[in-house]
Amino acid sequence: MSDLYTDPIGTATTAATRLAELTGKAKHDVALVMGSGWISAADALGTPTHEFPATDLPGFLAPTVAGHGGVIRSYDLQGAHGTIHALVFLGRTHLYEGKGMEPVVHGVRTAVKAGCKAIVLTNACGGINKEYKVGEPVLIRDHISMTAQSPLIGADFVDLTDLYSKRIREIVKAEDASLKEGVYVHWRGPAYETPAEIIMLRTLGADLVGMSTVPEAIAAHALGAEVLGISLVSNAAAGMTGEKLSHEEVMAAGKAAAGRMGELLSKVLHKL
């Protein structure tokens, strides 16, 4: 069994050390995890100073899902208060891939150990709230986990009251007041939800449903980072329109709207 499973925090620390060696940067300030179709949002940040396969760092696994690139970029972003170093993960490991929880949260743990104080988690998701439109970004206000799994093990009691930082959400909404907020449900997948399950989730108070983000948010928060979650509504959830769901639809909607979010992120990252 690899060190990732026997010593996940130690492996993240080792990966952060290797990251510093590859980039020549002693630390990074903010990290972004780009979900399905979000690569164009990363491109809007400009030209990275470094780009390499995630597998160049200890503990990272090769991607197994189409649209999840498995690439890490480092950016130097100029702003009114100087330069910040941004770490961008193009792609992520999902719980449904069957590799366990540790690979799912290894990226954000590495980011925090590399110095990141803020973690931006993006995803493509299904819209349960009927007011949401396909292609609309929504800030995650809270979540409901339907997996019964946590990245935390043992008597590690972590308060999640402000898991999705209200302070950061206010900064982003000050830049774009049209952004809505919602409650995200983590669904293990890879099967999409049934129409009956969507009715159940709506009854529970859910606005969005997807297969990522929640474990990463908990892991990053537990290590002391602030978290911003942004969901891109890539399709109406099952039973909402009568149409079948497809991975291709998710990717297409993400590509169409992610550029706008990249421009927004480039404006607010310095303020986080």
C-alpha positions in Angstrom: 0.0 0.0 0.0 1.4 3.4 -1.0 2.3 6.2 1.5 -0.8 8.1 0.2 -3.0 5.7 2.1 -0.8 5.0 5.1 0.4 8.6 5.6 -1.8 11.0 3.6 -0.7 14.2 5.3 2.9 13.3 5.1 2.6 12.5 1.4 0.9 15.9 0.8 3.8 17.6 2.6 6.3 15.7 0.4 4.3 16.6 -2.7 4.3 20.3 -1.7 8.1 20.2 -1.3 8.5 18.7 -4.7 6.1 21.4 -6.1 8.4 24.1 -4.7 11.4 22.4 -6.4 9.6 22.2 -9.8 8.3 25.8 -9.8 11.1 27.5 -7.8 8.4 29.1 -5.6 8.7 28.5 -1.9 5.0 28.8 -1.5 1.7 29.4 -3.3 -1.1 31.6 -2.1 -4.3 30.3 -3.6 -5.3 27.1 -5.4 -8.0 26.3 -7.9 -9.4 22.9 -8.7 -11.0 23.0 -12.2 -13.9 20.6 -12.8 -15.5 19.3 -16.0 -15.2 21.8 -18.8 -13.5 24.4 -16.7 -10.1 24.5 -18.5 -11.1 27.6 -20.4 -11.5 29.4 -17.0 -7.9 28.5 -16.2 -6.8 29.8 -19.6 -8.4 33.1 -18.8 -5.8 33.6 -16.0 -3.1 34.0 -18.6 0.1 32.1 -19.3 1.3 29.8 -16.6 4.9 30.0 -15.5 5.0 26.2 -15.1 2.8 23.3 -16.3 3.4 19.6 -15.8 1.5 16.3 -15.3 0.1 15.9 -11.8 1.8 12.5 -11.6 5.2 14.4 -11.4 4.3 14.9 -7.7 4.1 12.1 -5.1 0.7 10.7 -4.5 -1.1 11.9 -7.6 -2.8 9.3 -9.8 -3.3 9.4 -13.6 -6.8 10.7 -14.6 -9.4 8.1 -15.7 -12.3 10.4 -16.7 -12.7 12.2 -20.0 -12.4 16.0 -19.6 -10.3 15.7 -16.4 -6.8 16.6 -17.5 -4.5 15.6 -14.7 -2.3 18.7 -15.2 -1.0 21.2 -12.7 -0.2 24.8 -13.5 1.5 27.5 -11.6 0.7 31.2 -12.3 2.2 34.5 -11.2 -0.8 36.9 -11.1 -0.2 40.6 -10.9 -2.5 42.9 -8.9 -2.8 46.1 -6.9 -1.1 44.5 -3.9 1.7 42.8 -5.8 2.1 39.3 -7.2 0.3 36.2 -5.9 1.3 32.6 -6.8 -1.8 30.6 -7.9 -1.8 26.8 -8.2 -4.3 25.3 -10.6 -5.3 21.7 -10.8 -6.9 20.8 -14.2 -8.9 17.7 -13.2 -9.5 15.8 -10.0 -10.0 12.2 -8.7 -13.6 11.3 -7.9 -14.9 9.0 -5.2 -16.7 6.9 -7.8 -13.4 5.9 -9.4 -13.0 3.4 -6.6 -9.5 4.5 -5.6 -10.6 5.5 -2.1 -10.9 8.8 -0.4 -7.2 9.7 -0.1 -6.6 10.4 -3.8 -9.8 12.5 -3.9 -8.5 15.0 -1.4 -4.7 14.7 -2.0 -4.7 17.8 -4.3 -6.2 20.2 -1.8 -4.1 18.8 1.0 -1.0 19.4 -1.1 -2.1 22.9 -1.9 -2.6 23.8 1.8 0.8 22.3 2.6 2.3 24.4 -0.2 1.0 27.5 1.6 -2.4 28.2 0.0 -4.7 30.0 2.4 -7.7 29.9 0.0 -9.0 27.0 -2.1 -11.4 27.5 -5.0 -13.3 24.4 -5.9 -15.3 24.3 -9.2 -17.5 21.7 -10.7 -20.1 21.0 -13.3 -23.4 19.9 -11.8 -27.1 19.2 -12.2 -29.6 22.0 -11.4 -32.3 21.0 -9.0 -33.5 24.5 -8.3 -35.9 25.4 -11.1 -34.7 29.0 -11.1 -31.3 28.0 -12.3 -30.5 28.1 -16.0 -28.1 25.8 -17.9 -24.7 27.5 -18.1 -25.3 29.6 -14.9 -22.6 29.6 -12.2 -23.8 29.3 -8.6 -21.8 29.9 -5.4 -22.1 27.0 -3.0 -23.5 28.2 0.3 -23.7 24.8 2.0 -23.8 21.1 1.2 -25.5 17.8 1.9 -23.4 14.7 1.6 -25.2 11.5 0.4 -22.1 9.4 0.5 -21.7 8.8 4.2 -18.0 9.2 3.7 -15.6 11.8 5.1 -11.9 12.5 4.4 -11.4 12.8 8.2 -10.5 9.8 10.2 -10.5 9.3 14.0 -11.5 11.8 16.6 -10.9 14.8 14.3 -13.9 16.9 15.1 -14.1 19.9 12.7 -16.8 22.5 12.7 -18.3 23.0 9.2 -20.6 26.0 10.0 -18.7 28.3 7.7 -17.2 25.6 5.5 -17.9 27.7 2.3 -16.5 31.0 3.5 -19.1 33.7 3.7 -16.3 36.3 3.6 -15.1 35.0 0.2 -18.6 34.7 -1.2 -19.2 38.3 -0.3 -16.0 39.3 -2.1 -17.0 37.5 -5.3 -20.6 38.8 -5.2 -19.3 42.3 -4.8 -17.6 41.8 -8.2 -20.7 40.1 -9.8 -24.0 40.8 -7.9 -25.9 38.5 -10.3 -24.4 35.4 -8.8 -26.9 33.1 -6.9 -26.1 30.9 -4.0 -27.3 27.4 -3.4 -26.9 24.1 -1.5 -24.9 21.4 -3.2 -25.5 17.7 -2.8 -22.6 15.3 -3.1 -23.8 12.2 -5.0 -21.3 9.3 -5.3 -22.0 8.3 -8.9 -21.1 7.4 -11.5 -24.8 6.6 -12.2 -26.8 9.8 -12.4 -29.7 10.3 -10.0 -33.1 9.0 -10.7 -36.1 11.4 -11.0 -37.4 10.1 -7.7 -34.1 10.7 -6.0 -34.1 14.3 -7.4 -37.5 14.8 -5.8 -36.0 13.5 -2.5 -33.0 15.8 -2.7 -35.2 18.8 -3.5 -37.3 18.0 -0.5 -34.2 17.9 1.6 -33.4 21.5 0.5 -30.9 20.9 -2.3 -30.4 23.2 -5.2 -27.5 21.5 -7.0 -26.2 17.9 -7.4 -22.8 16.6 -8.4 -20.1 14.0 -7.8 -17.2 16.0 -6.4 -16.2 19.0 -4.3 -17.5 18.1 -0.8 -14.6 15.8 0.3 -12.1 18.4 -0.9 -13.9 21.2 0.9 -13.9 19.3 4.2 -10.2 18.3 3.8 -9.0 21.8 3.0 -11.1 23.4 5.7 -9.8 20.9 8.3 -6.2 22.0 7.5 -7.1 25.7 8.0 -7.9 27.0 4.5 -10.9 29.1 3.4 -13.0 27.5 0.7 -14.9 29.0 -2.2 -17.2 26.5 -4.1 -18.6 27.4 -7.6 -20.9 25.1 -9.4 -21.6 25.5 -13.1 -25.1 24.2 -13.9 -24.4 22.0 -16.9 -27.8 20.3 -17.2 -31.1 20.1 -15.5 -31.2 17.3 -13.0 -33.0 14.0 -13.8 -36.7 14.3 -14.3 -36.6 18.1 -14.6 -37.1 18.2 -18.4 -37.7 14.6 -19.4 -34.4 14.5 -21.3 -31.7 11.9 -20.7 -28.4 13.0 -19.0 -25.0 12.6 -20.7 -21.4 13.4 -19.9 -21.0 15.1 -23.3 -23.8 17.6 -22.3 -21.9 18.4 -19.1 -18.7 19.0 -20.9 -20.3 21.2 -23.6 -22.1 23.4 -21.1 -19.0 23.8 -19.0 -16.9 25.0 -22.0 -19.5 27.5 -23.0 -19.6 29.3 -19.7 -16.3 28.7 -18.0 -14.6 31.6 -19.8 -16.8 34.1 -18.0 -15.9 32.5 -14.7 -12.2 32.6 -15.5 -12.4 36.4 -16.0 -14.2 36.8 -12.7 -11.7 34.7 -10.8 -8.8 36.6 -12.3 -10.4 39.8 -10.8 -11.1 38.4 -7.3 -8.2 36.1 -6.5 -6.0 39.0 -5.2 -8.8 39.8 -2.8 -9.3 36.4 -1.2 
